[in-house]
Amino acid sequence: MTPTELAALIRSCLLDAVADGTLALSAEEIGEVKVERPRQREHGDWATNVAMQLAKKAGTNPRALAEMLAERLGGAAGVESASVAGPGFLNIRLEAGAAGELARSILEAGEAYGRNDALAGHAVNLEFVSANPTGPLHIGHTRWAALGDALVRLLRASGADVTPEYYINDAGAQMDKFGASVLARAAGTEVPEGGYRGEYVTELAQKVLAERPDLLDLEGDEAVAAARETGYRLQLAEIQQVLAEFEVHFDVYFSERELHGSGAVETAVARLREQGHVFDADGAVWLRTTDFGDDKDRVLIRADGTPTYFAADAAYYLSKKDRGFPEKIYLLGADHHGYVNRLKAIAACAGDDPETNIEILIGQLVSVAGARLSKRAGNIIELSDLIEWIGTDPVRYTLARFPADSPLSLDGEKLREKNMDNPVYYVQYAHARIRNVSRNAAQHGVRREDAFDPTLIGTEADSVLLGHLAGFPEMVARAARLREPHRVARYLEDLASAYHKWYDQSRVSPRGEDPVEDVHRTRLWLNDATGQVIANGLHLLGVSAPERM
């Protein structure tokens, strides 16, 4: 019996009590029933506080309601006992067979185990990374690449329709500076003040020359434009390639340049004016964002007629809205705290609810050995360097293992270590061990298809392991709702720990010449179910589940 099935059973008991007049509630008032693992295992397999939640509505006291539920549950198939604790907590112990059935349920579901409908009906645009196409991705972008992609996977696993999007900042003065920098390096001259000086610019300039051998024959703006456009295309292609190597994929690459070229900025200003939030002052066009919590009103169009970055932000928000995304999530870097109120103000000015239609997550800095990184200064550690040095799996797992709002320093050499002190190795090793147990079992003639007797899964180690496995779907749903992929990593480490302890106590293959028995076959089901859940969890983080290590 899964937690979902048990919750449904409890709700069914409540509905029966409503039907026979024992409980003065409606089905709508009962709502969804939740079960969770009790803090102390001796209290049972599962617990619920539903009686405490519903007692006041039903005009009774929580303990009396819990006792009524305990009596009805006590006779249900698969339930060994139900008891009341404290003011109205209901503790439930499942029959061994009902608990053990979970192993079969997991393997029948396969990759689908853990998927849920907690966010069904939600259409979400999730924007992350969005690095300027003026240089390679570096460690400063890597955290959101890992977390953003993990969040996409989590939201989809919880039923949401998610579109991951990369906003290409390919307009404005920065692109001209980029073009001038590439041109200077191609000509062997000094980069102009305020330009890009990293070593990558010199390498990029050589690639540009290979494609545009006529570059140095051009003059003035024409030469800068040629260097800019060719360099931009090559740099963006490199960004996309590195992201693919990092197992990060976007459905949409949205160009800021196209936003301006399509007239979307002017249209956005007009639409916001119709909403009554645009005003003119000092020759400029303003958005009255202070009406919605911003610290000052924002200029949309400067006095000289040129749009601001804020105007592009407004147009981009409206574009997401027009493309059918009621929910828009922005993943921004540590230096973007000031964007929170202004983006929420844009949502409000556009007629949306800033509490539900837009969500802004701010990630803290990541460093390697405490180094602060700067693309323009050139002292960067590129994402491609991290992949080559440490590997995709350790980097992605480690970045996903901590809350986004906590500063993080990576120790590359420790992440490369293959020992149980390395969390990603610890979890991946558990999966590899599980697969090795399966291979050894096959060699000894232990086959799942020959028998499955869930009543044979009844040791304390079995129970603990089953408890962890049962909690996987709810953990996935909770991590998705809270936007916290680190919950998946911590869950996997707990599950790996429970498996390693189970492995030390439970033999799947018989010893020596001992015969194969049903207990071996049934343990193989539990072994393989654990492997399936670890693989499913690692997939949510974009990390591989190795067959051997």
C-alpha positions as CSV (number, residue, x, y, z in Angstrom):
1,M,0.0,0.0,0.0
2,T,1.4,3.4,-1.1
3,P,1.0,6.6,1.0
4,T,-1.4,7.8,-1.7
5,E,-3.5,4.6,-1.4
6,L,-3.5,4.9,2.4
7,A,-4.6,8.6,2.2
8,A,-7.4,7.6,-0.2
9,L,-8.4,4.8,2.3
10,I,-8.6,7.3,5.2
11,R,-10.6,9.7,3.1
12,S,-12.9,6.9,2.1
13,C,-13.5,6.2,5.8
14,L,-14.3,9.8,6.4
15,L,-16.8,9.9,3.5
16,D,-18.5,6.7,4.8
17,A,-18.8,8.4,8.2
18,V,-20.4,11.4,6.4
19,A,-22.8,9.1,4.5
20,D,-24.0,7.3,7.5
21,G,-24.5,10.5,9.5
22,T,-21.6,9.9,12.0
23,L,-19.7,12.9,10.8
24,A,-21.3,16.3,10.1
25,L,-19.1,17.4,7.2
26,S,-19.3,17.6,3.4
27,A,-16.9,15.9,0.9
28,E,-15.6,19.4,0.0
29,E,-14.8,20.2,3.6
30,I,-12.8,17.0,4.0
31,G,-10.5,17.9,1.1
32,E,-7.2,16.1,0.6
33,V,-5.9,13.8,3.3
34,K,-2.1,13.7,4.0
35,V,-0.1,11.0,5.6
36,E,3.5,11.2,6.7
37,R,6.1,9.1,8.4
38,P,6.0,9.4,12.2
39,R,9.2,10.7,13.8
40,Q,9.5,7.7,16.0
41,R,9.2,4.4,14.0
42,E,7.7,2.5,17.0
43,H,4.6,4.6,16.6
44,G,3.8,2.9,13.3
45,D,4.4,3.1,9.6
46,W,2.3,6.3,8.9
47,A,0.6,9.1,10.7
48,T,-2.0,11.7,10.0
49,N,-3.4,14.8,11.8
50,V,-6.5,14.9,9.7
51,A,-8.7,14.5,12.8
52,M,-7.2,17.7,14.3
53,Q,-7.7,19.5,11.0
54,L,-11.4,18.6,10.7
55,A,-12.7,18.3,14.3
56,K,-13.7,22.0,14.6
57,K,-15.6,22.0,11.3
58,A,-17.4,18.8,12.4
59,G,-18.3,20.1,15.8
60,T,-16.4,17.5,17.7
61,N,-13.1,17.1,19.5
62,P,-10.0,15.9,17.6
63,R,-9.4,12.8,19.8
64,A,-13.0,11.6,19.4
65,L,-12.8,12.0,15.6
66,A,-9.4,10.2,15.6
67,E,-10.8,7.3,17.6
68,M,-13.7,6.9,15.2
69,L,-11.3,6.8,12.3
70,A,-9.0,4.3,14.1
71,E,-12.0,1.9,14.6
72,R,-13.0,2.1,11.0
73,L,-9.4,1.7,9.7
74,G,-8.7,-1.2,12.0
75,G,-10.8,-3.5,9.9
76,A,-9.5,-2.4,6.5
77,A,-7.6,-4.7,4.3
78,G,-3.8,-4.1,4.6
79,V,-4.0,-2.2,7.9
80,E,-2.6,-4.1,10.9
81,S,-3.6,-1.5,13.5
82,A,-4.6,2.2,14.0
83,S,-4.2,4.0,17.3
84,V,-4.7,7.5,18.6
85,A,-1.9,9.5,20.3
86,G,-1.9,12.8,22.0
87,P,-4.7,15.3,21.2
88,G,-5.7,13.5,18.0
89,F,-2.8,12.1,16.0
90,L,-3.7,8.9,14.2
91,N,-0.8,6.3,13.9
92,I,-1.2,3.5,11.4
93,R,0.7,0.3,11.1
94,L,0.4,-1.7,7.9
95,E,0.3,-5.4,7.5
96,A,3.7,-6.7,6.3
97,G,2.2,-7.8,3.0
98,A,0.6,-4.4,2.3
99,A,3.8,-2.6,3.1
100,G,5.9,-4.9,1.0
101,E,3.6,-4.6,-2.0
102,L,5.2,-1.2,-2.6
103,A,8.3,-2.9,-4.1
104,R,6.1,-4.4,-6.8
105,S,4.3,-1.1,-7.4
106,I,7.5,0.8,-7.9
107,L,8.9,-1.7,-10.4
108,E,5.6,-1.7,-12.3
109,A,5.6,2.1,-12.5
110,G,9.3,2.2,-13.4
111,E,10.5,5.6,-14.5
112,A,7.0,7.0,-13.7
113,Y,7.3,6.3,-10.0
114,G,7.4,9.6,-8.2
115,R,5.5,11.5,-10.8
116,N,2.4,13.2,-9.4
117,D,-0.2,15.7,-10.3
118,A,0.4,18.3,-7.6
119,L,0.9,21.0,-10.2
120,A,-1.3,19.6,-12.9
121,G,-2.9,22.5,-14.9
122,H,0.0,24.9,-14.3
123,A,1.5,26.4,-17.4
124,V,4.9,27.8,-16.5
125,N,7.6,29.7,-18.3
126,L,10.9,29.2,-16.5
127,E,13.7,31.5,-17.5
128,F,17.2,30.8,-16.3
129,V,20.9,31.3,-17.2
130,S,20.2,34.0,-19.8
131,A,23.9,34.9,-19.9
132,N,25.1,37.6,-22.3
133,P,26.3,36.2,-25.6
134,T,29.5,38.1,-25.2
135,G,31.6,35.4,-23.6
136,P,31.6,31.8,-22.4
137,L,29.5,30.4,-19.6
138,H,31.4,30.4,-16.3
139,I,30.9,29.3,-12.7
140,G,28.7,32.3,-12.1
141,H,26.1,30.9,-14.6
142,T,26.6,27.3,-13.6
143,R,24.5,27.3,-10.5
144,W,21.4,28.4,-12.3
145,A,22.1,26.0,-15.1
146,A,22.0,23.1,-12.7
147,L,19.2,24.3,-10.5
148,G,17.1,25.7,-13.3
149,D,17.2,22.4,-15.2
150,A,16.5,20.4,-12.1
151,L,13.5,22.6,-11.3
152,V,12.2,22.1,-14.9
153,R,12.4,18.3,-14.3
154,L,10.7,18.6,-10.9
155,L,7.9,20.7,-12.1
156,R,7.2,18.4,-15.0
157,A,7.3,15.4,-12.7
158,S,4.6,17.1,-10.7
159,G,2.3,17.6,-13.7
160,A,3.2,21.2,-14.7
161,D,3.5,22.2,-18.4
162,V,6.9,23.9,-18.3
163,T,8.8,25.8,-21.0
164,P,12.4,26.4,-20.1
165,E,13.6,29.7,-21.8
166,Y,16.9,31.4,-22.3
167,Y,16.7,35.2,-22.9
168,I,19.5,36.3,-25.2
169,N,20.7,39.8,-24.3
170,D,21.8,40.5,-27.8
171,A,20.9,44.2,-28.1
172,G,22.3,47.4,-26.8
173,A,25.8,49.0,-26.3
174,Q,27.3,45.9,-24.8
175,M,27.1,44.1,-28.2
176,D,28.9,47.0,-29.9
177,K,31.6,46.8,-27.3
178,F,31.8,43.1,-27.9
179,G,32.1,43.6,-31.6
180,A,34.8,46.3,-31.2
181,S,36.7,44.0,-28.8
182,V,36.7,41.1,-31.2
183,L,37.7,43.4,-34.1
184,A,40.6,44.8,-32.0
185,R,41.9,41.3,-31.2
186,A,41.6,40.2,-34.8
187,A,43.7,43.2,-35.8
188,G,46.2,42.7,-33.0
189,T,45.4,46.0,-31.4
190,E,44.4,47.0,-27.8
191,V,40.8,46.4,-26.8
192,P,39.0,49.7,-26.4
193,E,38.1,51.0,-22.9
194,G,35.2,49.2,-21.4
195,G,35.6,46.3,-23.8
196,Y,36.0,42.6,-23.2
197,R,39.6,41.6,-22.4
198,G,39.4,37.9,-21.6
199,E,41.7,35.4,-23.4
200,Y,38.6,33.9,-24.9
201,V,38.2,37.1,-27.0
202,T,41.5,36.5,-28.8
203,E,40.5,32.9,-29.5
204,L,37.1,34.0,-30.7
205,A,38.7,36.6,-33.0
206,Q,40.7,33.9,-34.7
207,K,37.5,32.0,-35.4
208,V,35.8,35.1,-36.7
209,L,38.7,35.7,-39.1
210,A,38.5,32.1,-40.3
211,E,34.9,32.8,-41.3
212,R,35.3,36.4,-42.4
213,P,38.8,36.6,-44.0
214,D,37.7,40.0,-45.4
215,L,37.1,41.4,-41.9
216,L,40.3,43.5,-41.7
217,D,39.5,45.0,-45.1
218,L,36.4,46.5,-43.8
219,E,36.3,49.9,-42.1
220,G,34.4,51.8,-39.3
221,D,31.0,50.6,-38.3
222,E,30.9,48.0,-41.1
223,A,33.9,46.3,-39.6
224,V,32.5,46.4,-36.0
225,A,29.2,45.1,-37.2
226,A,30.8,42.2,-39.1
227,A,32.9,41.3,-36.0
228,R,29.9,41.6,-33.8
229,E,27.5,39.5,-35.8
230,T,30.0,36.7,-36.6
231,G,31.4,36.6,-33.0
232,Y,27.8,36.7,-31.6
233,R,26.8,33.7,-33.7
234,L,29.9,31.7,-32.8
235,Q,29.7,32.5,-29.1
236,L,26.0,31.6,-28.8
237,A,26.7,28.3,-30.6
238,E,29.4,27.6,-28.0
239,I,27.1,28.5,-25.1
240,Q,24.4,26.1,-26.5
241,Q,27.0,23.3,-27.0
242,V,28.4,23.6,-23.4
243,L,24.8,23.6,-22.0
244,A,24.1,20.4,-23.9
245,E,27.2,18.8,-22.5
246,F,26.0,19.9,-19.0
247,E,22.6,18.1,-19.8
248,V,20.7,21.4,-19.8
249,H,18.2,22.0,-22.6
250,F,16.0,25.0,-23.5
251,D,12.8,24.9,-25.5
252,V,13.1,28.6,-26.4
253,Y,16.0,30.9,-27.0
254,F,14.4,34.3,-27.0
255,S,16.2,37.2,-28.7
256,E,16.1,40.7,-27.1
257,R,17.1,42.0,-30.5
258,E,13.9,40.5,-32.1
259,L,11.9,42.0,-29.2
260,H,13.0,45.5,-30.3
261,G,12.8,44.8,-34.0
262,S,9.2,43.5,-33.8
263,G,8.0,46.7,-32.3
264,A,7.1,44.8,-29.1
265,V,8.6,47.5,-26.9
266,E,6.5,50.3,-28.3
267,T,3.4,48.1,-28.2
268,A,4.1,47.2,-24.5
269,V,4.4,50.9,-23.6
270,A,1.1,51.6,-25.3
271,R,-0.6,48.7,-23.6
272,L,0.7,49.8,-20.2
273,R,-0.5,53.3,-20.9
274,E,-4.0,51.9,-21.6
275,Q,-3.9,50.3,-18.2
276,G,-3.4,53.8,-16.7
277,H,0.1,53.3,-15.3
278,V,2.2,55.3,-17.8
279,F,2.8,59.0,-17.4
280,D,5.1,61.6,-19.1
281,A,7.5,63.8,-17.2
282,D,10.7,65.7,-18.1
283,G,10.4,64.6,-21.7
284,A,10.5,60.9,-20.8
285,V,7.9,58.2,-20.5
286,W,7.6,56.6,-17.1
287,L,5.8,53.6,-15.5
288,R,4.3,54.3,-12.1
289,T,5.7,51.2,-10.4
290,T,5.6,52.9,-6.9
291,D,1.9,52.1,-6.9
292,F,2.9,48.5,-6.6
293,G,5.7,48.5,-4.1
294,D,8.7,49.6,-6.1
295,D,11.0,52.1,-4.5
296,K,10.8,54.6,-7.4
297,D,9.0,55.0,-10.7
298,R,10.9,53.7,-13.7
299,V,11.7,55.3,-17.1
300,L,10.5,53.4,-20.1
301,I,11.5,55.8,-22.9
302,R,14.3,58.3,-22.3
303,A,13.9,61.9,-23.3
304,D,16.0,61.2,-26.4
305,G,13.4,58.6,-27.5
306,T,15.5,55.5,-26.8
307,P,13.9,52.7,-24.8
308,T,15.5,51.6,-21.5
309,Y,16.4,48.1,-20.4
310,F,13.3,48.3,-18.2
311,A,11.1,48.9,-21.2
312,A,12.5,45.7,-22.7
313,D,11.8,43.9,-19.5
314,A,8.2,45.0,-19.6
315,A,7.9,44.0,-23.3
316,Y,9.4,40.6,-22.5
317,Y,7.0,40.0,-19.6
318,L,4.0,40.8,-21.8
319,S,5.5,38.5,-24.5
320,K,5.4,35.6,-22.0
321,K,1.9,36.5,-21.0
322,D,0.8,36.6,-24.6
323,R,2.4,33.3,-25.3
324,G,0.1,31.6,-22.8
325,F,2.1,31.5,-19.6
326,P,0.1,32.5,-16.6
327,E,3.0,31.6,-14.3
328,K,6.4,33.1,-15.0
329,I,9.5,32.1,-13.0
330,Y,12.7,34.1,-13.2
331,L,15.9,32.7,-11.9
332,L,18.3,35.6,-11.3
333,G,21.8,36.1,-10.0
334,A,22.9,37.4,-6.6
335,D,23.3,41.0,-8.0
336,H,19.7,41.2,-9.1
337,H,17.9,41.8,-5.8
338,G,16.7,45.2,-7.1
339,Y,14.8,43.5,-9.9
340,V,12.4,41.8,-7.6
341,N,10.1,44.7,-6.9
342,R,10.3,46.2,-10.4
343,L,9.4,42.9,-12.1
344,K,6.5,42.4,-9.8
345,A,5.4,46.0,-10.5
346,I,5.5,45.2,-14.2
347,A,3.2,42.2,-13.6
348,A,0.8,44.4,-11.6
349,C,0.8,47.2,-14.2
350,A,0.0,44.5,-16.8
351,G,-3.1,43.5,-14.8
352,D,-1.6,40.4,-13.4
353,D,-1.4,39.3,-9.7
354,P,2.3,39.6,-8.7
355,E,1.7,37.0,-6.0
356,T,0.7,34.3,-8.4
357,N,1.7,35.2,-12.0
358,I,5.4,36.0,-11.4
359,E,8.0,34.4,-9.1
360,I,11.6,35.6,-8.8
361,L,14.2,33.4,-7.3
362,I,17.6,34.9,-6.4
363,G,20.7,32.6,-6.3
364,Q,23.8,33.4,-4.3
365,L,27.4,33.4,-5.5
366,V,29.4,30.3,-6.2
367,S,33.2,30.3,-6.0
368,V,36.0,27.9,-6.5
369,A,38.5,28.1,-3.6
370,G,36.9,31.5,-2.8
371,A,37.8,33.1,-6.1
372,R,35.5,35.9,-7.4
373,L,35.1,35.8,-11.1
374,S,34.8,38.5,-13.7
375,K,34.2,37.9,-17.4
376,R,35.5,41.3,-18.5
377,A,38.7,41.0,-16.4
378,G,39.3,37.6,-17.9
379,N,39.9,35.7,-14.7
380,I,37.1,33.3,-15.3
381,I,36.6,29.6,-14.8
382,E,34.5,28.4,-17.6
383,L,31.7,25.8,-17.3
384,S,33.6,23.8,-19.9
385,D,36.6,23.8,-17.6
386,L,34.5,22.5,-14.7
387,I,33.1,19.7,-16.9
388,E,36.5,18.7,-18.0
389,W,38.1,19.0,-14.5
390,I,35.4,17.7,-12.2
391,G,32.7,16.2,-14.4
392,T,29.1,17.0,-15.1
393,D,27.6,14.7,-12.4
394,P,29.6,16.0,-9.4
395,V,29.1,19.6,-10.4
396,R,25.4,19.3,-11.0
397,Y,24.7,17.2,-7.9
398,T,26.7,19.5,-5.7
399,L,25.0,22.7,-7.0
400,A,21.6,21.1,-6.6
401,R,22.4,19.9,-3.1
402,F,22.2,23.3,-1.4
403,P,19.4,25.9,-1.3
404,A,19.8,28.5,-4.0
405,D,20.0,31.3,-1.5
406,S,23.1,30.0,0.3
407,P,26.6,31.0,-0.8
408,L,28.6,28.1,-2.0
409,S,32.3,27.3,-2.6
410,L,33.2,24.3,-4.6
411,D,36.3,22.2,-3.7
412,G,37.0,20.6,-7.1
413,E,39.5,18.0,-5.8
414,K,37.1,16.8,-3.1
415,L,34.4,16.5,-5.7
416,R,36.7,14.3,-7.8
417,E,37.3,11.9,-4.9
418,K,35.8,8.4,-5.2
419,N,34.9,7.7,-1.6
420,M,31.9,7.6,0.7
421,D,32.6,11.1,2.0
422,N,31.7,12.5,-1.4
423,P,27.9,12.8,-1.5
424,V,27.4,12.2,-5.2
425,Y,29.7,9.2,-5.2
426,Y,27.9,7.9,-2.1
427,V,24.5,8.0,-3.9
428,Q,25.8,6.8,-7.3
429,Y,27.7,4.0,-5.6
430,A,24.4,2.8,-4.0
431,H,22.9,2.5,-7.4
432,A,25.9,0.7,-8.8
433,R,25.9,-1.7,-5.8
434,I,22.2,-2.4,-6.4
435,R,22.8,-3.2,-10.0
436,N,25.7,-5.5,-9.0
437,V,23.5,-7.3,-6.6
438,S,21.0,-7.9,-9.4
439,R,23.7,-9.2,-11.7
440,N,25.0,-11.6,-8.9
441,A,21.4,-12.7,-8.2
442,A,21.0,-13.6,-11.9
443,Q,24.2,-15.7,-11.8
444,H,22.8,-17.6,-8.7
445,G,19.4,-18.2,-10.4
446,V,17.5,-15.7,-8.4
447,R,14.7,-14.3,-10.6
448,R,12.0,-11.8,-9.7
449,E,9.5,-13.5,-12.0
450,D,9.6,-16.7,-10.1
451,A,8.1,-15.4,-6.9
452,F,7.1,-12.4,-4.9
453,D,5.8,-12.8,-1.4
454,P,5.5,-9.3,0.3
455,T,5.0,-10.9,3.7
456,L,8.6,-11.9,3.6
457,I,9.7,-8.3,3.6
458,G,9.3,-7.7,7.3
459,T,12.6,-7.0,9.1
460,E,13.3,-3.6,10.7
461,A,15.7,-2.8,7.8
462,D,13.1,-3.8,5.3
463,S,10.6,-1.5,7.0
464,V,13.0,1.5,7.1
465,L,13.9,1.1,3.4
466,L,10.2,0.7,2.4
467,G,9.4,3.9,4.4
468,H,12.0,5.9,2.4
469,L,10.8,4.5,-0.9
470,A,7.1,5.3,0.0
471,G,8.0,8.9,0.7
472,F,9.5,9.6,-2.8
473,P,6.4,10.9,-4.6
474,E,5.4,13.3,-1.8
475,M,9.0,14.5,-1.6
476,V,9.0,15.2,-5.4
477,A,5.7,17.1,-5.1
478,R,6.9,19.1,-2.1
479,A,10.3,20.0,-3.8
480,A,8.4,21.2,-6.9
481,R,5.9,23.3,-4.9
482,L,8.7,24.9,-2.8
483,R,11.1,25.2,-5.8
484,E,13.8,23.4,-3.8
485,P,15.7,20.7,-5.8
486,H,18.1,20.3,-2.9
487,R,15.4,18.2,-1.2
488,V,15.9,15.5,-3.9
489,A,19.6,15.3,-3.2
490,R,19.1,15.1,0.6
491,Y,16.4,12.4,0.1
492,L,18.7,10.4,-2.1
493,E,21.5,10.4,0.5
494,D,19.1,9.2,3.2
495,L,17.8,6.5,0.9
496,A,21.3,5.4,0.0
497,S,22.2,5.2,3.7
498,A,19.1,3.1,4.4
499,Y,20.0,0.8,1.4
500,H,23.6,0.4,2.5
501,K,22.4,-0.7,6.0
502,W,19.8,-3.0,4.5
503,Y,22.5,-4.5,2.2
504,D,24.6,-5.4,5.3
505,Q,21.7,-7.3,6.8
506,S,19.8,-8.8,3.9
507,R,21.1,-11.5,1.5
508,V,19.6,-11.5,-2.0
509,S,21.7,-14.4,-3.3
510,P,22.0,-17.6,-1.2
511,R,25.2,-18.6,0.5
512,G,27.4,-21.3,-1.1
513,E,25.3,-24.3,-2.1
514,D,22.2,-23.1,-0.3
515,P,19.0,-23.3,-2.4
516,V,17.2,-20.3,-3.8
517,E,14.2,-19.5,-1.7
518,D,11.3,-17.1,-2.1
519,V,12.8,-14.8,0.5
520,H,15.8,-14.2,-1.9
521,R,13.5,-13.6,-4.9
522,T,11.3,-11.2,-2.8
523,R,14.4,-9.3,-1.6
524,L,15.5,-8.9,-5.2
525,W,12.2,-7.0,-5.8
526,L,13.0,-4.7,-3.0
527,N,16.6,-4.3,-4.1
528,D,15.6,-3.4,-7.7
529,A,12.8,-1.1,-6.5
530,T,15.4,0.9,-4.5
531,G,17.6,1.1,-7.6
532,Q,14.6,2.4,-9.6
533,V,13.9,5.2,-7.1
534,I,17.6,6.2,-6.9
535,A,17.7,6.4,-10.7
536,N,14.5,8.4,-10.9
537,G,15.8,10.8,-8.2
538,L,19.2,11.2,-9.9
539,H,17.4,11.9,-13.2
540,L,15.5,14.8,-11.6
541,L,18.9,16.4,-10.9
542,G,20.3,15.6,-14.3
543,V,22.8,13.2,-12.9
544,S,23.5,9.7,-14.2
545,A,22.8,6.4,-12.4
546,P,25.9,4.3,-13.2
547,E,25.6,0.5,-13.7
548,R,29.1,0.0,-12.4
549,M,31.7,2.0,-10.4
